[in-house]
Each structure stands twice: as structure tokens, then as C-alpha cells.
């Protein structure tokens, strides 16, 4: 059942999402060769608690850490460890936080030093597909419209769209209705309603769409071990239009990137 939020609740959710945004902005300055994902995880937990929130992933479904840290061929749900990042890696960092009893949850895939042009394009196409999906999150549309837009853009570039993992509604629990696949057919699925809040999160592979899971029960890998990218925003349906609860602005500020990609979706 879809749970629409009041304008007041959407503002509270925006606070939660922005805690995550600021955490990822802080982490952006620290992602470099030689740092371990466990070191980054500890910094994120401290930052979230210092800002009056609780890590949203820590202990959720028994996940052991604050961040999901998924380098290179890891798609999502990677567990932080003591292995250092290396020049040319990419790493998807997915973060959650709870404030005012509401969850924020979003993700960004970072470059570690200089990465190949092939991988740069994967990241750019995946991020663009996120916004193409967000554009379709509007009154009168359905879940399939968002998935179709993401799938069409990614597959046009020859990439694999992961099927087993999907976006989701979000609110006082991390995962609410509806599921938000990154593939689908236009006009299919649940209809969007005013006040609903979702996490849209394309997970796109350089090669095959197929994935496998490590014995740790969490880490998802591409079946061909080629890189995967993951970008995620929290979005609310306000006055019939998609409005971002989260932002990559703090990341871009840290990395010296200029972008207007979010302008049409800002409150």
C-alpha cells in the first residue's frame, strides 16, 4: 500500500535526506587511493550521529555497517573492510539516515583517482538515466514509466540493467510500496499519487545484466565481473511534479564540479 505524506512530513523527510547528502559530501573529500572502506564507514557513522541522526543501515536486516561500499564489479550491498582503494577504482557508496522518525537513503558512485574513459561513460550514462527516470515520476504516470525511461537510456548504450534489485517507496520504514524497478513498460504498474515518496536508484552494469551474490549474504556482483554503477535520489511527488529530497550538491562542492542537473527538480 502506497503511503502518501503530508507537506509537513515531506519537509521532515527532506531533513533526513539532506543528512545523507551532507554525509556523502563529507565522504567525497576522503575517497582516494590508499583509504579503506572501513575508515570511510567510521567517518560516516560519526558524522551522521554528530548531526542528530541515526545511521539508517546499521543493524537494518542485520547489516553490520553504516555504509554499503561496493567497488568496481560490486553492484550494491558491499560490506566495508580493510582493503585499500586503488587508483582507477570506482566505488558506489549507499548511505541511510534516520531523523524525525523518517529515513533518508541515497547513493553516488565515486571515481578513485583517474578512471578509464569507458568507466567514466558508464557513470555518466547511469546518472543521466536516474534523472530520466525522475522526470517520469509525475501525477498520472505509473511505475513502468520510470523503469522504461531508465532502461531505454541505459540499454541504448549497450549496458545491462540489473533486474533483481529495485528502487522503493520510503518513509518511516526504509522500504515501502511501491517497488521501483529500473526496467519496465510504459503505462504499467501502480499509479503515482500526490504526496508519495520514493527512492529511484538505477543499478547499471558495463556488461551483462546478470548478477551473483557472495557467500557473505550481502554483496552483489556482476556475473561477468565488469564494473557496475549506482546512483540514487529520494524524490517526493509535490503538486503533481517530482521534487528532490536529496541532492548531490555537497558532493559536487567537495569535488569542484559545476552542475545544473537538479535545477528542474528543486523545491
Backbone torsions as a table, in degrees:
resi	resn	phi	psi	omega
1	UNK	NA	126.4	178.0
2	UNK	-70.4	135.9	-178.9
3	UNK	-112.7	96.0	177.3
4	UNK	-65.3	149.6	180.0
5	UNK	-110.2	147.6	172.7
6	UNK	-73.7	167.4	178.3
7	UNK	-60.8	-35.6	178.6
8	UNK	-66.6	-41.4	179.0
9	UNK	-67.0	-37.5	178.0
10	UNK	-63.5	-37.0	176.8
11	UNK	-65.5	-39.2	177.1
12	UNK	-65.3	-39.9	178.0
13	UNK	-64.7	-35.0	178.2
14	UNK	-63.4	-38.0	175.9
15	UNK	-60.4	-43.2	179.5
16	UNK	-64.4	-44.9	-179.5
17	UNK	-63.1	-38.9	-177.7
18	UNK	-70.5	-27.3	171.7
19	UNK	-60.2	-44.3	177.5
20	UNK	-63.4	-43.9	-180.0
21	UNK	-58.1	-44.7	-179.7
22	UNK	-68.3	-35.4	177.0
23	UNK	-62.5	-46.2	179.1
24	UNK	-65.8	-32.6	175.3
25	UNK	-65.7	-40.5	176.0
26	UNK	-63.8	-44.5	-178.9
27	UNK	-63.9	-33.7	-177.7
28	UNK	-55.2	-35.2	-179.8
29	UNK	-72.4	-18.9	-172.9
30	UNK	-100.5	-13.1	-177.7
31	UNK	-75.8	108.5	-177.4
32	UNK	-160.3	161.0	178.2
33	UNK	-57.3	138.0	177.1
34	UNK	100.0	-21.4	179.2
35	UNK	-83.5	147.0	177.2
36	UNK	-96.8	154.3	179.3
37	UNK	-67.4	-27.5	177.2
38	UNK	-68.8	-37.2	175.4
39	UNK	-61.9	-44.0	179.1
40	UNK	-64.4	-37.9	-179.9
41	UNK	-62.3	-42.8	180.0
42	UNK	-65.4	-40.4	177.8
43	UNK	-62.3	-40.5	-179.1
44	UNK	-65.6	-42.8	179.8
45	UNK	-62.1	-44.5	178.6
46	UNK	-61.4	-43.2	-177.9
47	UNK	-63.3	-46.6	-178.9
48	UNK	-61.6	-45.7	-179.5
49	UNK	-67.1	-38.0	178.6
50	UNK	-64.0	-22.4	179.7
51	UNK	-100.4	21.8	171.3
52	UNK	75.7	22.5	179.3
53	UNK	-124.4	175.2	179.7
54	UNK	-118.7	137.4	175.4
55	UNK	-56.3	127.8	-174.5
56	UNK	-80.7	-23.5	-177.8
57	UNK	-92.9	-27.4	-173.4
58	UNK	-62.2	111.9	-179.0
59	UNK	87.5	-10.4	179.0
60	UNK	-68.4	121.0	-173.6
61	UNK	54.1	27.3	-179.4
62	UNK	71.1	20.0	173.9
63	UNK	-65.8	137.2	-168.6
64	UNK	-87.7	-2.0	-172.0
65	UNK	-138.5	176.3	180.0
66	UNK	-82.5	-37.8	-177.6
67	UNK	-113.8	144.1	162.2
68	UNK	-89.4	120.8	-173.6
69	UNK	-120.2	109.0	-169.0
70	UNK	-125.8	93.6	-178.4
71	UNK	-82.8	145.9	166.7
72	UNK	55.6	-109.8	-176.3
73	UNK	-78.3	-6.6	174.7
74	UNK	-76.4	128.6	-177.2
75	UNK	-82.0	-57.7	179.8
76	UNK	-153.7	169.7	170.7
77	UNK	67.3	22.1	174.7
78	UNK	-66.9	141.0	-178.9
79	UNK	-93.8	128.5	178.0
80	UNK	-55.3	144.0	-178.9
81	UNK	-148.7	-172.6	-175.8
82	UNK	-93.7	10.8	177.2
83	UNK	-80.3	128.6	-177.1
84	UNK	-76.3	143.7	172.2
85	UNK	-67.8	149.3	-177.7
86	UNK	-121.6	154.3	175.2
87	UNK	-52.3	130.3	179.0
88	UNK	93.6	-9.0	175.2
89	UNK	-69.7	160.2	159.8
90	UNK	-121.0	154.8	177.7
91	UNK	-144.2	124.6	173.4
92	UNK	-83.4	124.4	178.5
93	UNK	-117.1	115.2	-179.1
94	UNK	-109.9	130.0	-172.4
95	UNK	-133.9	144.4	175.6
96	UNK	-133.0	152.4	177.8
97	UNK	-148.5	150.0	177.0
98	UNK	-117.3	124.9	172.7
99	UNK	-143.1	143.1	-177.9
100	UNK	55.2	30.0	179.3
101	UNK	70.0	9.2	177.2
102	UNK	-115.0	148.9	179.5
103	UNK	-91.0	145.4	161.7
104	UNK	-117.9	146.9	-173.5
105	UNK	-159.8	108.4	171.0
106	UNK	-154.6	172.6	-165.7
107	UNK	-144.1	156.9	178.2
108	UNK	-148.0	141.7	175.9
109	UNK	-101.5	119.7	-174.7
110	UNK	-99.0	147.9	169.7
111	UNK	-87.6	139.1	176.4
112	UNK	-105.7	102.9	-174.4
113	UNK	68.7	-141.3	-179.7
114	UNK	-93.2	128.2	177.9
115	UNK	-113.9	165.5	-176.7
116	UNK	-68.8	156.8	177.2
117	UNK	-61.5	-34.3	178.7
118	UNK	-61.7	-42.6	-179.9
119	UNK	-73.7	-38.8	176.0
120	UNK	-55.1	-42.8	-179.4
121	UNK	-66.0	-39.7	177.0
122	UNK	-57.4	-45.0	-179.4
123	UNK	-64.6	-43.8	-177.6
124	UNK	-65.7	-44.4	-179.8
125	UNK	-65.3	-40.4	179.4
126	UNK	-63.5	-44.6	179.3
127	UNK	-65.0	-41.1	177.3
128	UNK	-62.5	-38.3	179.3
129	UNK	-64.1	-32.6	175.5
130	UNK	-57.7	-49.3	-178.0
131	UNK	-70.2	-31.6	175.2
132	UNK	-65.6	-35.3	174.3
133	UNK	-67.6	-44.3	-179.8
134	UNK	-60.1	-37.8	179.1
135	UNK	-56.1	-31.3	-176.9
136	UNK	-88.2	-3.1	179.0
137	UNK	-85.8	79.7	-177.0
138	UNK	-144.5	160.8	-176.0
139	UNK	-57.0	134.1	-179.5
140	UNK	97.5	-21.4	177.6
141	UNK	-88.2	174.1	-178.0
142	UNK	-129.2	170.2	-178.3
143	UNK	-53.1	-41.7	-178.6
144	UNK	-62.2	-27.3	179.2
145	UNK	-65.6	-40.2	177.6
146	UNK	-67.3	-49.5	-179.7
147	UNK	-60.4	-41.2	179.6
148	UNK	-60.8	-44.1	-178.1
149	UNK	-63.2	-42.1	179.0
150	UNK	-65.7	-48.9	-177.6
151	UNK	-60.7	-45.2	-177.4
152	UNK	-59.7	-44.8	-177.2
153	UNK	-68.6	-42.1	-178.1
154	UNK	-69.1	-45.2	-176.8
155	UNK	-71.5	-24.7	175.2
156	UNK	-59.5	-28.2	179.3
157	UNK	-96.3	6.7	176.2
158	UNK	83.6	15.2	-176.5
159	UNK	-91.6	161.4	177.4
160	UNK	-95.3	130.1	178.9
161	UNK	-98.7	116.9	-177.2
162	UNK	-62.6	133.9	-178.6
163	UNK	-98.0	-33.3	-170.0
164	UNK	-75.1	-16.4	-176.3
165	UNK	-123.3	137.9	-171.2
166	UNK	-139.5	163.6	169.1
167	UNK	-73.3	-175.1	-169.2
168	UNK	-166.4	159.4	166.3
169	UNK	-65.4	158.3	-178.2
170	UNK	-147.4	149.8	-179.5
171	UNK	-177.8	-120.0	177.6
172	UNK	-77.8	-12.1	166.9
173	UNK	-120.9	156.3	-177.0
174	UNK	-64.6	-40.5	-175.9
175	UNK	-120.4	108.7	175.3
176	UNK	-114.4	171.2	169.7
177	UNK	-70.6	149.3	-0.3
178	UNK	-95.5	162.1	165.2
179	UNK	-66.6	145.0	-176.5
180	UNK	-124.4	81.3	179.5
181	UNK	-63.9	156.9	178.1
182	UNK	-95.9	24.0	176.9
183	UNK	-150.1	163.3	177.0
184	UNK	154.9	-175.3	-179.7
185	UNK	-116.2	139.8	179.6
186	UNK	-59.6	139.8	176.9
187	UNK	80.5	4.6	-179.6
188	UNK	-107.6	157.8	175.3
189	UNK	90.8	-176.8	-176.4
190	UNK	-66.3	144.1	179.8
191	UNK	-83.1	140.7	179.5
192	UNK	-75.2	143.3	180.0
193	UNK	-127.4	152.5	179.7
194	UNK	-55.0	134.7	176.2
195	UNK	89.1	-3.2	179.9
196	UNK	-76.7	153.4	-177.0
197	UNK	-131.5	132.2	-175.7
198	UNK	-138.0	159.1	168.8
199	UNK	-107.8	115.6	177.7
200	UNK	-101.0	127.4	-169.4
201	UNK	-150.7	81.5	176.1
202	UNK	-60.2	134.4	173.4
203	UNK	-120.1	107.8	-167.6
204	UNK	-123.1	132.3	-176.1
205	UNK	-104.6	144.0	177.6
206	UNK	-62.7	-33.5	-179.3
207	UNK	-114.7	-121.5	-176.1
208	UNK	-65.1	152.8	174.2
209	UNK	-77.5	-13.5	-174.7
210	UNK	-73.3	146.7	-178.7
211	UNK	-133.3	167.0	175.2
212	UNK	-141.0	164.3	-178.2
213	UNK	-116.8	139.3	176.4
214	UNK	-73.9	161.3	179.3
215	UNK	-61.9	-15.2	179.2
216	UNK	-67.6	-8.4	178.0
217	UNK	82.1	-1.3	-177.5
218	UNK	-122.1	-56.1	-167.7
219	UNK	-66.3	125.9	176.8
220	UNK	-105.0	130.0	-178.0
221	UNK	-118.5	154.1	169.3
222	UNK	-69.2	142.7	-176.6
223	UNK	-65.9	-28.7	-179.6
224	UNK	-98.4	3.2	177.5
225	UNK	65.7	19.4	172.3
226	UNK	-85.7	159.6	-174.5
227	UNK	-62.4	155.6	176.5
228	UNK	-132.4	147.0	178.6
229	UNK	-120.6	153.5	-174.6
230	UNK	-149.4	120.8	174.5
231	UNK	-131.0	141.9	-173.3
232	UNK	-145.8	137.3	172.0
233	UNK	-128.1	150.9	166.9
234	UNK	-92.0	132.5	-173.3
235	UNK	-134.9	140.4	175.8
236	UNK	-115.8	148.6	176.4
237	UNK	-95.3	106.3	-173.8
238	UNK	-123.3	122.5	-176.8
239	UNK	52.2	37.9	175.1
240	UNK	81.3	-0.4	-175.0
241	UNK	-123.8	153.6	178.5
242	UNK	-75.2	130.3	176.7
243	UNK	-128.1	131.6	-177.2
244	UNK	-74.2	130.9	169.6
245	UNK	-89.0	-32.2	179.1
246	UNK	-101.6	171.2	178.1
247	UNK	-152.4	148.3	171.6
248	UNK	-94.1	5.6	-175.5
249	UNK	-58.0	-38.5	-178.5
250	UNK	-68.2	-34.9	174.8
251	UNK	-64.7	-46.9	-176.9
252	UNK	-65.5	-36.3	176.6
253	UNK	-62.1	-42.7	-179.5
254	UNK	-66.3	-34.6	-174.8
255	UNK	-96.6	-1.3	179.7
256	UNK	70.9	33.5	-179.2
257	UNK	-101.1	135.5	174.1
258	UNK	-102.7	129.7	-177.2
259	UNK	-152.1	144.4	173.6
260	UNK	-118.7	19.3	-173.0
261	UNK	-63.4	-26.1	-176.1
262	UNK	-93.1	-7.0	-168.6
263	UNK	-55.0	-43.3	-175.2
264	UNK	-70.9	-13.3	-175.8
265	UNK	-108.9	4.2	-177.7
266	UNK	-78.6	153.0	176.3
267	UNK	-64.2	NA	NA
